[in-house]
Amino acid sequence: MFIPKKQFQEVKFMTYKANNKQKQSVSENKKDEKDRVVTSTHQAPLVTGYEVVPLRIKTELMTAQECDRLRLINNRDSRIIKDYLRIIYHNEEKILRKDGKVDKAFLDKLTLTTSRKTQHKLRTSVPHDLKKRYPRCSHDEFIECRDKAIWTYECWKTQQELSEKELNRPRFKKKVPRIQFKGSIGKDRFQVIPTPENTEAKLWLELRDSLNSKRSGRRYHKRLMLPLAYSPYHEKKLILEKIKTLELVYKSKEQQWWAHFTLQYAVPLYQSTHPPAVLGVDLGIKKTAVAVLLTPSGKVIMDELCFIVNKERQSRMWQLDNRIKSIQRLLDTQNNNGQPTKQLNAKLYQLRRRLRSVTKQELGYAVNQLVDFILQLKNSYNLFVSVGYPKNIRKSHPRGSGNKSLRRKLHKWCYRFFITKLKHKLNRYGFESHRVVAIGESWTSKTCSKCNSKNTTRTGQGQFNCHNCNYELDADLNGAKNIGKRLIQYALKTKFNSIWDLLTDDFHPLRLYKCLQPLGQWLK
Ligand SMILES: [Zn+2]
């Protein structure tokens, strides 16, 4: 695959949405206008965001026939998507428009016949007749498959333009589901129906598919009803918020079906008339995160503090890590002696999986704590958050360099996951993306936050000493202060001229500078 799976999941909806926004914008604008007319007197601007809610499909309550139908739909869709991708590769030169996007109309001319007269012509034959190849698929379903194929292709294309290496083209080995839209293409292709009286399944997903239909002589049949695993939290969300898309995913390792819903939420924008403040956050290994609040009352003053450390969980992580290490050693010796290693490999796989889930849990916990802290401060300041992001940390610590155990820990830690999660969570409370800024972390731990001298040492367990002004402080605290200061320096344009010195490129739009205007108060 061309994108790591984790990343793939994260970007999936955001970019896909962006592609489809144009279509929906017309209808949405009309709705927005109506809303404005009704409550135009005192409505704050809204921040919208998307959220994925996965729910397990209870296949144990379904008949074998229904399970078959689900499987057949998935198989057919993935075959169509792969076909579309092949056609795009084959006609790559003609199909791309000037802006680098795929020309959808041209792709339709290659693949889909029309039964009605469109634009003075009736298209009865095309080079790749998909309707003939897949007679049991409706037009809307073709369109959804086409969009997914185009989206994957365009994702690969942008990745390819960014990287120096030649990337592999997207190929799907496993099954790929199409993304089903609610409202935009089909009218109500799927529906969530709550049935509180039913004790076995309190939520049902009603699905309309064209698998059993024939093109000539319409036949209506029973819709596919899928029972969903119930949780009151998710039910509330599904009913209150706007459902946008649905994906039916089969997880082969668990042998289970999942329904992934994307919901759209809208919350009032966070605006504040209070004095501006910057929360510097330093991410680390021993202390998961250290946060310091900087306010412009004369000097940079440390007001509030938050340390996030969970020793139990961390020790559990390192225990697991040690077990993995020992098993890897055993594996090596057994490999050298020519002994069978199947059992050990399975064990290793299991342990790595567990470690991954524990790290994610730990990070999620830390993010929640930090969000709680930020929400406390939000009412008394006009708050900006600057998070230290170690750019290229894995590249700068290659194999065989520096302290081995430290490097191991560094490579385990997922900073990007932390920052994206933090942004996502704060977006729910009306924080726009420019309020949470990822800033390059280089030299922040070695510079004195009081006099900017680099003539410093770290003594003992994270104690920071400056030889220039004899300033003593916790080392992580010093780092967090520096990170906070960097955002202010950036906003005032005092030290850094280029954006790329400071900000990590893919987190931010270029217009960020304008948004930081409230921080100009530091000058006075
Ligand atoms: Zn100093």
Residues whose N, C-alpha, C, O or C-beta is under 5 A from the ligand:
A	BS01	ZN	C448 K450 C451 S453 C466 N468 C469 Y471
